Amino acid sequence: MVVEWPDNSAERSGLKQQLDNMKDEGLVNVTYTSLGSSEDVKNIAYVSVSLTPEGRLTGEDEC
């Protein structure tokens, strides 16, 4: 699934933190596509999120 990236920088930071936390827990795979050379929230254009097998097993289908 592709997640819409908010225009508001505070919302961007919060969303990235949530996605990174879920990634650290092994629930999702997250790929950031940025316009710049880093994954800084101001450069990110697209985010692709997919559930890992562990994420599917926990029943957390809602991202």
HUCOR-V208069 format. One record per residue. N is the residue number from 1. RES is the residue in one small letter. PSI is psi in whole degrees, -180 to 180 (none if undefined). BURIAL is + if it has 16 or more other ideal C-beta (glycine too) atoms within 10 Angstrom, else -. Layout:
N&RES&PSI&BURIAL + N&RES&PSI&BURIAL
This chain:
1&m&148&- + 2&v&130&- + 3&v&131&- + 4&e&130&- + 5&w&121&+ + 6&p&156&- + 7&d&-30&- + 8&n&126&- + 9&s&-33&- + 10&a&-42&- + 11&e&-38&- + 12&r&-48&+ + 13&s&-43&- + 14&g&-43&- + 15&l&-44&+ + 16&k&-41&+ + 17&q&-44&- + 18&q&-46&- + 19&l&-42&+ + 20&d&-38&- + 21&n&-44&- + 22&m&-37&+ + 23&k&-44&+ + 24&d&-31&- + 25&e&-6&- + 26&g&16&- + 27&l&-29&+ + 28&v&158&+ + 29&n&133&- + 30&v&130&+ + 31&t&123&- + 32&y&133&+ + 33&t&115&- + 34&s&157&- + 35&l&-23&- + 36&g&-162&- + 37&s&1&- + 38&s&172&- + 39&e&24&- + 40&d&141&- + 41&v&-27&+ + 42&k&-18&- + 43&n&-14&- + 44&i&130&+ + 45&a&-43&- + 46&y&150&- + 47&v&129&+ + 48&s&128&- + 49&v&132&+ + 50&s&145&- + 51&l&139&+ + 52&t&167&- + 53&p&-37&- + 54&e&-40&- + 55&g&-39&+ + 56&r&-38&- + 57&l&-28&- + 58&t&-10&- + 59&g&12&- + 60&e&72&- + 61&d&-17&- + 62&e&122&- + 63&c&none&-
